[in-house]
Amino acid sequence: MADDLNHPAVIVAATATGTIGVVVFALLPIYIGQIAERFDLDDVQTGLTASSYFLVYALISLSAPFWVRRWNWRHAVPIGCGVMITGLLGLLAADSALTVMIAFSITGAGAAVQLPISLTLVSDMRNTERIYALTIALGQLVPAIMLLGISAGWYGAYSLINTVYVTLLVVFVCLVLNFRLPSRGSVAPRIPGVSAPKPIYATAGLAGLAINFAAFAAMWAFFERIAAESGFDADFAARWIAVGLIMTAVGPFFSAWLADRLGRAVPLIVPTTLAAASMALLAGTVTPPIYAIVLVVFPLGYYIALSFMLSIIADADPNGSVSSLMSFAFACGALAGPALFGYLRGTENAELWLIGVALLGGVAIVLWVHRRIAGMPQHHLS
């Protein structure tokens, strides 16, 4: 079964499923910017709109341990896609900020089915560090290409309607690429006489991931708003957000190359510190070069570290019961981050300080987990 799970076509299916689960979040700055312009939202309303996507997403993700290894994945993925498509079509029919939030929540509910399946499937494979890196990178490249097309006008006018249409197309294509998705994963049997990590370590790792991702989600959701408030036109912002998405794909490739070369502490600490330090550039007047630099350094640094964080949590979860909750950790971070960022904006750059502290604090927790489980068995290597 382990060999079947590592078949290239299964890796493609894991990537396609994960892409469906993250595509709207990857395009969140564009969605939020277009919605804010259309409905004239202030910063607090904008942050709440971004968070609404993750409201139901978080609840479904929290329930993942109860269904992710029981449901037939070949049935669950199409059903989730149907819910997600319903939400996206609801965005087109929305006539107020409230109906947008409702449609966004429905979209998030469909996406929430996809990511736990993808993360759980990869956690059951061999070489999870490299496979996580590969699936994350490819999953980010797709929305990066979408965003480049949006900014270049390949899909028509820069509008919420066209952004939704392109997202729907990607969902359909990824659904087709799921032809080798297994019906379920495979957890290696426990080795008698060998102690496994305590559940508290995987739980602590999830908490660190949630705190860390809250910082990324907060910044990511507001990149378009920062550009608009700095007087940059929408095409300029879209192009550089697309570059940022490309950096989120380049980062995991660095992770795959660094795996087994520098250990885990250095690839976690150094890139995260650079990402946190880039926030200082936004504390003053934001010029086009500063905006561009941040959109290279911030996502690149974050995504170099992310694959290592996910792999450490998988190592701390030998029976595979907690890995599905990685999507819940992402959802919690994304639910809290943008709302808090929007609330704190304009208060002596408190939001930027908070992002730096959350980035480094989350990584510190995951590094503590790594040190505590060092030398213990890793289920995906069995």
C-alpha positions as CSV (number, residue, x, y, z in Angstrom):
1,M,0.0,0.0,0.0
2,A,2.9,2.3,0.8
3,D,4.3,1.9,-2.7
4,D,0.9,2.6,-4.2
5,L,0.6,5.8,-2.2
6,N,4.0,7.0,-3.6
7,H,3.0,6.4,-7.2
8,P,3.5,9.6,-9.3
9,A,-0.2,9.7,-10.2
10,V,-1.2,9.6,-6.5
11,I,1.2,12.5,-5.8
12,V,-0.5,14.4,-8.7
13,A,-3.9,13.6,-7.0
14,A,-2.6,14.8,-3.6
15,T,-1.4,18.0,-5.3
16,A,-4.6,18.6,-7.2
17,T,-6.7,18.0,-4.1
18,G,-4.5,20.4,-2.0
19,T,-4.7,23.0,-4.8
20,I,-8.5,23.0,-4.6
21,G,-8.2,23.5,-0.9
22,V,-5.9,26.5,-1.1
23,V,-6.7,28.3,-4.4
24,V,-9.1,30.8,-2.9
25,F,-6.8,31.6,0.0
26,A,-3.9,32.0,-2.4
27,L,-6.0,34.6,-4.3
28,L,-7.4,36.1,-1.1
29,P,-5.7,39.5,-1.6
30,I,-7.4,39.9,-5.0
31,Y,-10.7,38.6,-3.8
32,I,-10.7,40.8,-0.7
33,G,-9.5,43.8,-2.7
34,Q,-12.2,43.4,-5.4
35,I,-14.9,42.9,-2.7
36,A,-13.7,45.8,-0.6
37,E,-13.8,48.1,-3.7
38,R,-17.2,46.9,-4.8
39,F,-18.9,47.3,-1.4
40,D,-16.7,50.1,0.0
41,L,-15.5,48.2,3.1
42,D,-13.3,49.7,5.8
43,D,-10.3,47.9,7.3
44,V,-12.3,46.1,10.0
45,Q,-15.0,45.0,7.6
46,T,-12.3,43.8,5.1
47,G,-10.6,41.8,7.8
48,L,-13.9,40.2,8.9
49,T,-14.7,39.4,5.2
50,A,-11.4,37.6,4.9
51,S,-12.0,35.7,8.1
52,S,-15.5,34.7,7.1
53,Y,-14.0,32.3,4.5
54,F,-12.4,30.3,7.3
55,L,-15.3,30.3,9.7
56,V,-17.0,27.1,8.5
57,Y,-13.6,25.9,7.2
58,A,-12.3,25.8,10.7
59,L,-15.3,23.8,12.0
60,I,-15.0,21.2,9.2
61,S,-11.3,21.0,9.6
62,L,-11.7,20.4,13.4
63,S,-14.0,17.4,12.7
64,A,-11.5,15.9,10.2
65,P,-10.1,13.3,12.6
66,F,-13.6,11.8,12.8
67,W,-14.1,11.4,9.1
68,V,-10.8,11.7,7.1
69,R,-9.9,8.0,7.6
70,R,-13.5,6.8,7.5
71,W,-15.0,8.5,4.4
72,N,-14.2,7.3,0.9
73,W,-12.0,10.1,-0.5
74,R,-13.1,9.5,-4.0
75,H,-16.6,10.5,-2.9
76,A,-15.7,13.2,-0.4
77,V,-13.6,15.3,-2.9
78,P,-16.3,15.7,-5.6
79,I,-18.9,16.5,-2.9
80,G,-16.6,19.1,-1.4
81,C,-16.0,20.6,-4.9
82,G,-19.8,20.8,-5.4
83,V,-20.2,22.8,-2.2
84,M,-17.2,25.0,-3.1
85,I,-18.7,25.7,-6.6
86,T,-22.0,26.6,-5.0
87,G,-20.2,29.2,-2.8
88,L,-18.3,30.7,-5.7
89,L,-21.5,31.1,-7.7
90,G,-23.0,32.7,-4.7
91,L,-20.3,35.3,-4.8
92,L,-21.5,36.3,-8.3
93,A,-25.0,36.7,-7.0
94,A,-24.1,38.6,-3.8
95,D,-25.6,42.1,-3.4
96,S,-24.2,43.1,0.0
97,A,-21.3,42.6,2.3
98,L,-23.3,40.1,4.4
99,T,-24.2,37.9,1.4
100,V,-20.6,37.9,0.3
101,M,-19.6,36.7,3.8
102,I,-22.2,33.9,3.6
103,A,-21.0,32.9,0.1
104,F,-17.4,33.0,1.2
105,S,-18.2,30.8,4.2
106,I,-19.8,28.2,1.9
107,T,-16.8,28.3,-0.4
108,G,-14.6,27.7,2.5
109,A,-16.7,24.8,3.7
110,G,-16.1,23.0,0.3
111,A,-12.4,23.8,0.4
112,A,-12.1,22.5,4.0
113,V,-12.9,19.0,2.8
114,Q,-10.0,19.0,0.3
115,L,-7.0,20.1,2.4
116,P,-7.3,17.5,5.3
117,I,-7.4,14.7,2.7
118,S,-4.3,16.1,0.8
119,L,-2.3,16.6,4.0
120,T,-3.3,13.2,5.4
121,L,-2.4,11.4,2.2
122,V,1.0,13.0,2.1
123,S,1.7,12.3,5.7
124,D,1.2,8.6,4.9
125,M,3.8,8.7,2.1
126,R,7.6,8.2,2.4
127,N,9.8,11.2,2.3
128,T,7.1,13.5,3.6
129,E,9.4,16.6,3.7
130,R,10.1,16.4,0.0
131,I,6.5,15.5,-0.9
132,Y,5.0,18.3,1.2
133,A,7.5,20.7,-0.5
134,L,6.5,19.4,-3.9
135,T,2.7,19.5,-3.4
136,I,2.9,23.0,-1.7
137,A,5.0,24.4,-4.5
138,L,2.8,23.1,-7.3
139,G,-0.3,24.1,-5.4
140,Q,1.0,27.6,-5.2
141,L,2.2,27.8,-8.8
142,V,-1.4,27.3,-10.2
143,P,-2.8,30.4,-8.5
144,A,0.4,32.3,-9.3
145,I,-0.2,31.7,-13.0
146,M,-3.9,32.6,-12.5
147,L,-2.9,35.9,-10.9
148,L,-0.4,36.7,-13.6
149,G,-3.2,36.2,-16.1
150,I,-5.6,38.4,-14.1
151,S,-3.0,41.2,-13.9
152,A,-2.2,40.9,-17.7
153,G,-5.9,40.9,-18.7
154,W,-5.8,37.4,-20.2
155,Y,-9.2,36.6,-18.7
156,G,-10.8,39.9,-19.5
157,A,-11.3,42.9,-17.2
158,Y,-10.0,43.0,-13.7
159,S,-13.2,42.1,-11.8
160,L,-14.6,39.8,-9.2
161,I,-16.7,38.0,-11.8
162,N,-13.7,37.0,-13.9
163,T,-11.7,36.0,-10.9
164,V,-14.5,33.6,-9.8
165,Y,-14.7,32.2,-13.4
166,V,-11.0,31.4,-13.5
167,T,-11.2,29.8,-10.0
168,L,-14.1,27.6,-11.1
169,L,-12.0,26.5,-14.1
170,V,-9.1,25.5,-11.9
171,V,-11.5,23.5,-9.6
172,F,-12.8,21.5,-12.5
173,V,-9.4,20.8,-13.9
174,C,-8.0,19.7,-10.5
175,L,-11.1,17.5,-10.0
176,V,-10.2,15.7,-13.3
177,L,-6.6,15.2,-12.1
178,N,-7.9,13.3,-9.1
179,F,-8.3,10.1,-11.1
180,R,-5.7,8.2,-9.0
181,L,-6.8,9.5,-5.6
182,P,-7.0,6.5,-3.3
183,S,-10.1,5.8,-1.3
184,R,-8.1,6.2,1.9
185,G,-4.6,6.4,3.2
186,S,-2.5,3.8,5.0
187,V,-1.1,4.2,8.6
188,A,1.9,2.0,9.4
189,P,1.2,-0.5,12.2
190,R,2.7,0.4,15.6
191,I,6.0,-1.4,16.3
192,P,5.7,-3.4,19.5
193,G,8.1,-2.3,22.3
194,V,8.8,1.1,20.7
195,S,7.5,4.2,22.4
196,A,5.8,6.8,20.3
197,P,5.7,10.6,20.9
198,K,3.2,11.8,23.4
199,P,0.0,13.4,21.8
200,I,0.9,16.7,23.5
201,Y,3.8,17.1,21.1
202,A,1.7,16.9,18.0
203,T,-0.9,19.2,19.7
204,A,1.8,21.7,20.6
205,G,3.1,21.6,17.0
206,L,-0.4,22.4,15.7
207,A,-0.7,25.3,18.1
208,G,2.7,26.7,16.8
209,L,1.5,26.2,13.2
210,A,-1.7,28.1,13.9
211,I,0.1,31.0,15.5
212,N,2.7,31.1,12.7
213,F,0.1,31.0,10.0
214,A,-2.0,33.7,11.6
215,A,0.8,36.1,10.9
216,F,1.1,35.0,7.3
217,A,-2.6,35.1,6.6
218,A,-3.0,38.5,8.1
219,M,-0.3,40.0,6.0
220,W,-1.3,38.1,2.8
221,A,-5.0,39.2,3.1
222,F,-4.0,42.9,3.2
223,F,-1.3,43.1,0.6
224,E,-3.7,44.5,-2.0
225,R,-5.2,47.0,0.5
226,I,-1.7,48.2,1.4
227,A,-1.0,48.8,-2.3
228,A,-4.3,50.7,-2.8
229,E,-3.7,52.9,0.2
230,S,-0.2,53.6,-1.0
231,G,-1.5,54.9,-4.3
232,F,-0.4,51.9,-6.5
233,D,-2.7,50.9,-9.3
234,A,-4.5,47.5,-9.2
235,D,-2.4,46.0,-12.1
236,F,0.9,46.8,-10.2
237,A,-0.4,45.2,-7.0
238,A,-1.7,42.1,-8.9
239,R,1.6,41.6,-10.6
240,W,3.6,41.8,-7.4
241,I,1.2,39.6,-5.5
242,A,1.6,37.1,-8.3
243,V,5.4,37.4,-7.7
244,G,4.7,36.7,-4.1
245,L,2.7,33.6,-5.0
246,I,5.6,32.5,-7.2
247,M,7.9,32.9,-4.1
248,T,5.5,30.7,-2.1
249,A,6.2,28.0,-4.8
250,V,9.9,28.6,-4.9
251,G,10.2,28.4,-1.1
252,P,9.2,24.7,-0.9
253,F,11.7,23.8,-3.7
254,F,14.4,25.3,-1.5
255,S,13.0,23.2,1.4
256,A,13.2,20.0,-0.7
257,W,16.9,20.8,-1.6
258,L,17.8,21.7,2.0
259,A,16.2,18.5,3.4
260,D,18.9,16.4,5.1
261,R,21.6,19.0,4.4
262,L,21.2,21.6,7.2
263,G,19.0,19.8,9.6
264,R,15.7,21.5,10.5
265,A,16.6,24.3,12.9
266,V,18.5,26.5,10.4
267,P,15.9,26.2,7.6
268,L,13.2,27.2,10.1
269,I,14.9,30.0,12.0
270,V,16.8,31.9,9.3
271,P,14.0,32.3,6.6
272,T,11.4,33.0,9.3
273,T,13.6,35.7,10.8
274,L,14.1,37.3,7.4
275,A,10.3,37.2,6.8
276,A,9.7,38.9,10.2
277,A,12.4,41.5,9.6
278,S,10.8,42.5,6.2
279,M,7.8,43.9,8.2
280,A,10.0,46.7,9.3
281,L,10.1,48.0,5.7
282,L,6.3,48.6,5.9
283,A,6.5,50.7,9.0
284,G,7.1,53.9,7.1
285,T,6.2,55.2,3.7
286,V,5.6,52.3,1.4
287,T,7.2,52.9,-2.0
288,P,7.0,50.6,-5.1
289,P,10.5,49.1,-4.5
290,I,9.7,48.4,-0.8
291,Y,6.4,46.8,-1.7
292,A,8.2,44.6,-4.3
293,I,11.0,43.6,-1.8
294,V,8.5,42.6,0.9
295,L,6.5,40.5,-1.6
296,V,9.6,38.6,-2.4
297,V,11.2,38.2,1.0
298,F,8.1,37.6,3.1
299,P,6.4,34.7,1.3
300,L,9.7,33.1,0.3
301,G,11.0,33.0,3.8
302,Y,7.7,31.7,5.2
303,Y,7.3,28.9,2.7
304,I,10.9,27.7,3.0
305,A,10.1,27.0,6.7
306,L,6.6,25.7,6.2
307,S,7.5,22.3,4.7
308,F,9.8,21.6,7.7
309,M,7.0,22.6,10.2
310,L,4.5,20.2,8.6
311,S,7.1,17.4,8.5
312,I,7.9,17.9,12.2
313,I,4.2,17.7,13.1
314,A,3.8,14.5,11.0
315,D,6.8,13.0,12.8
316,A,5.1,13.8,16.2
317,D,2.0,12.0,15.0
318,P,3.0,8.3,14.4
319,N,-0.6,7.0,14.1
320,G,-1.7,9.7,11.7
321,S,-4.6,10.9,13.9
322,V,-3.4,14.5,14.2
323,S,-2.1,15.2,10.7
324,S,-5.6,15.9,9.4
325,L,-5.8,18.7,11.9
326,M,-3.1,20.6,10.2
327,S,-5.8,22.2,8.0
328,F,-7.6,23.2,11.2
329,A,-4.5,24.9,12.5
330,F,-4.3,26.8,9.1
331,A,-7.9,27.7,9.4
332,C,-7.6,29.0,13.0
333,G,-4.7,31.1,12.0
334,A,-6.4,32.4,8.9
335,L,-9.6,33.1,10.9
336,A,-7.9,35.1,13.6
337,G,-5.0,36.8,11.7
338,P,-6.8,39.0,9.1
339,A,-9.5,40.1,11.6
340,L,-6.9,41.1,14.2
341,F,-4.7,42.8,11.6
342,G,-7.6,44.9,10.4
343,Y,-8.5,45.9,14.0
344,L,-4.9,46.9,14.8
345,R,-4.2,48.9,11.7
346,G,-3.3,52.5,12.3
347,T,-2.1,51.9,15.9
348,E,1.6,52.8,15.7
349,N,2.4,49.7,13.5
350,A,1.3,47.3,16.3
351,E,0.0,44.9,13.6
352,L,3.5,44.7,12.1
353,W,5.1,44.0,15.4
354,L,2.5,41.3,16.1
355,I,3.2,39.6,12.8
356,G,6.9,39.4,13.6
357,V,6.3,38.0,17.1
358,A,3.8,35.4,15.8
359,L,6.0,34.2,13.0
360,L,9.0,33.6,15.4
361,G,6.9,32.4,18.3
362,G,5.1,29.7,16.2
363,V,8.5,28.5,14.9
364,A,9.9,28.4,18.4
365,I,7.1,26.1,19.5
366,V,7.6,23.7,16.6
367,L,11.3,23.6,17.2
368,W,10.6,22.7,20.8
369,V,8.5,19.8,19.5
370,H,11.3,18.8,17.1
371,R,13.8,18.6,20.0
372,R,11.4,16.6,22.2
373,I,10.7,13.9,19.5
374,A,14.3,13.6,18.2
375,G,15.2,9.9,17.8
376,M,11.6,8.7,18.1
377,P,10.0,6.6,15.4
378,Q,8.5,8.4,12.3
379,H,5.4,6.6,11.0
380,H,5.8,7.7,7.4
381,L,9.3,6.1,7.2
382,S,8.0,2.7,8.3
